[in-house]
Amino acid sequence: MMSCGDTLIEINTFKIMAANHTVSIEINHGVNTQGYFSFEKPNNLIVFVHGFGGNALGTWNNFPAILLFDDHFKNSDIIYYGYDTFNGQAGDHAAELYHFINLAIAPLQSKILPISQNLDERVYNRIILVAHSLGAVLVRQAQLDMLT
């Protein structure tokens, strides 16, 4: 556990409470997908997609904690998307990711962002997809699907 003034971080469980974002919100898409939503008006949605054998948060080590305390990301909603690399085909996972991104564009309406958070609907200027290993294959396929 690490303390930063009023802010408390449990790095092993990733229950992060930051001044700029909500605590970790479990998202019922993919596997163990987690979101951190900005209290500011977000311009960006950043979606992290892990690689083969990884998981939504573990792949990125302490990166979630670092982003939530960096003021450069205070106007970004951050989602760590998970999927089961050992079950299913990459094409199926890419289709699920594509569907999720379409929902995430309006997270309040699609119930990704719970109403209980008392945050407004998002209007993103950019969606940034960050991927590792097999996650890059899924992201590229989802991007191709977006073009058709």
Helices and strands as residue ranges (DSSP letters): E 2-4, E 7-10, E 15-16, E 25-27, E 33-36, E 44-49, G 58-60, H 63-68, G 71-73, E 76-81, H 90-104, G 115-117, E 126-131, H 134-147
